[in-house]
Amino acid sequence: MYDLVLIAGPCRSGTTFVFNALSHGDFTGVFQPLKHQIRCALSGHSSEMKLEQYAGHRVVVKEAFGPYRLEEADYDPVQKTIELFQAEKVLLVLVLRSPQECLASWEKAFHSDSPVSDQVFNQAYLNTLRLQQKYAGQVDVETLILEQQQHFTRTLEDIRTRIGASDPGQGYRNYVKHRDPPGYEVHGLLDKALKGKDYNAAYVSTDKATVDVSRIALALQCYGEATRNLKLPSESHHGF
């Protein structure tokens, strides 16, 4: 049984959905605490998030990379969350989505009045691939690709079984999320993302951004490499 389940990937790739799908009464759910701290530091706000009380508890943590600043897309949440929650048995769940469709979602959700930063977008994918490669031999790592329904649902169900979250009606024992500084939260976006726990292909947008693919060449390369590195749920698990 895991002490820490860490879900990570680019914004709008399905990280919040997976976080919701893994809710379990034996776990505390913590919503992107490290990115919250980064945003507070960038904005000159003090963070009121106090997570020391959950050290040694079983936790599911969600971190999503981007979409506004490079600092939000270029950090390693694994070691920090392990140390913060004193975790020994760790599962890293990486979530990815087709870059063209993810970029379209970024444009719609976050950048209606300004263009998406190519550097931030590409870095979100590069960071996810780096985590996959860095921690593959150290902790259990699963990669979910939003558009690959069969693999996504099968792997997600395997993860649910492994953490004991077979009852879809369960919620987290505690749910920890602090409001980010002004300018970082999109009203209503989180509520919509938290509604479902079961994969439904009809809800996966296939909108694609009209973009010169050279702008997102690094994201496309990282997405392809991460996809090639997929492993089946039956493969061996590691201890940290």
N, C-alpha and C positions, 0 to 999 in steps of 0.2 A: 504494500500500500504506500502511496506517495505522501510525502510531507508537503511538497510544493508542486503544483501544476502551473507552469508559466506559458501563457498564450501570447504569441507575438507575430507581427507581420505589418505590412503597410496598412495605413488607414483605408477603410472601405473595402477591405479584402475578405471580411467575414469574421474578424477577431471577436467582435462583440457578440455575434451569434453563437460562436463556439463557447465563449465565456458563459453565456446564458444556458446553453445546452448542457454544460457540465455542472450546473448548480446541484449541490449536494449538502444535506444537513450536517454532515461531519466537517465541512469546510467553511472557512470564511472567504468570501469573494472580495477581492480588492481591485478596484478599477484604476488602471494606469497610474500608480502612485509615483513612479519615477518621472514620467512625463509631466505630471502635475508639478513636481518639484522643479523641473527644468523650466516650465512655463512661469512659475512664480519668480524664479531667479531672473529670467529674461525681462520680466515686467516690473521688477523691484518690489514685488509683494512678498509678504511673509506667509509661508505655508503653515496651516494649522493642523496638517495631517500628522497624527501621532500613532505610529504603527508598532511601537515597542511592546504594547500590550498583547500583540498577536505573535510575538516571537515564540517559537516552539509549537505553535498551533499549526494545524493543517490548513493550507491556503491555496486558492486558485487566484492567480494574478493575471490581468490582461494589460498588455502594453501594445500600442499601435504607433507606428512610425510615421511622422509627418503630421499635418500637411503644410505648415506655414514656414517654419524655420529649420535650418540645417541641423541645429542642435537637437531638434525633436526626432530626427531621422538617423542620427549618428551616435547612438549610445548602446552599450551592451547591458541589458537588464539582468542577465543570468547570474553572474557572480554577486551583483548587488542584492538581488532578492534572496539568494541563498544565504548570504551573510545576515541580511535584515531579519529573515524569518527563521534562521538557524536550522535550515533544512538539510536533511541527509539523503533522502530518496527523492529524486527530482524527475519530472517529466516535462520536456520542452515541446510544446505544440506550435508549429509554425504554420501560418495560414497565408496563402497567396492567391492571387487572382490575375487573370489575363491583364497585362499592362494597359492595353488599349481600353478595356472596359473599366479598369480601375481608374485610369486617367479621366475618363468621361464622368465617373462618379465624383472624383475630386472636383472637377470643374463645376458640376451641378451643385454639390453640397457646400463647398468651401470657397469657390473662386468665381462667383457670378459677376463680380465687379473688377476682378484683376486676374491676370494670367497665372497659371500654375508655374511654380519654379521648377524648371527641368532638373536643377541640381538636387533639390529636396526630393523630388519624385524618384529619380534614379537612385539616390542614396537610400531611400526606404527599401528598395529591392536589394541593393547591394548589402545592406546591413542584415537583411533576412537570410540571404545566402551565406554570409559570413558566419552567422550563428549556427546554421545547419552544418557547415563544414567544421567549425571550431569545436562544437560540443558533441558531435556524432559518436565519439569514442569515450565520452566522459559521463553523459547522462542519457536516459532514454529520449529519443527524438522522433517525433512523428510530424510529417508534412501533409497538410491538407490543401488541395487545389480546388477552389470554389466551383469551377466549371465541371470538374470530374465527379459527377454525381455518385457513381457506383463506388469508386475508391473513397470519396469523401464520407459517404454514409457508413460504409463498412468500417473504416478506420475510426470514425467518431463513435460508433457503437462499441467497438473494441475498447476505446479509451473509457467510455462510460462504465463498461463492465469492470475494467481494471481498477477504477476508483470507487466502484460501488454505487454509481449514480444511475441505476437502471430505472428508477421511478421518475418519469418526466415531470411530475407535479411538484417535486421537491424544490425548495429554495435554499439559498445559503444560510448557514447559521447566523452569520452577520454579513452585511453588505456595506463596504466602505468605499465611498466616493465623495470627494470634496469638489466644490465648484472651482473651476479654473478662473484665472483673472479675466476681466472683461476683454472681449475680442477673440477669445479662443473657443467658446462654446457656441454651437449652432442650435437654436431653439427647436425642440421637437425631434431632432435627429436621433438622439439616444433612445427616447421612448419608443420610436418605431423599430429600432434595431433590437431592442430587448423583448419584443413581443413573442417571437417564435423560438421553439426549441428543436423542431424537426425540419430537416432539409426539405425544401420544396423548390423544384427546378423552375416553377412558374414565377417565383419571387426573385430569381437571379436575373438582374438586368443584363441584356445583351447589347445595350447601347455602347457604341465605340466612339472615341474622340476622333475628330478630323484633325490629324496631326502629321507632321513630317516625322516619320518613324526614326529618323536620325536623332531627333531630340530625345527619344526614349530608348536609344539603342542599348544602353547599359542595363536598363530595366528588363528589356526583352532578353538579353543575354543571361542575366541572373535568373530570370523566370525559367528559361529553358534548362539551365544547369540544375536548378533546384528540382525541377520536374524529373529530370533524368536520375536524380539521386533519391527518388521516392523509394521507400521500403514498405513491405507488406506488414500488416499488424502481427503476423505470426513470427516475424524475425525476433532474434534474441533481444532482451532488455539488459540495460547496464545499471550498475550502481554508481553513485557519484564518488 
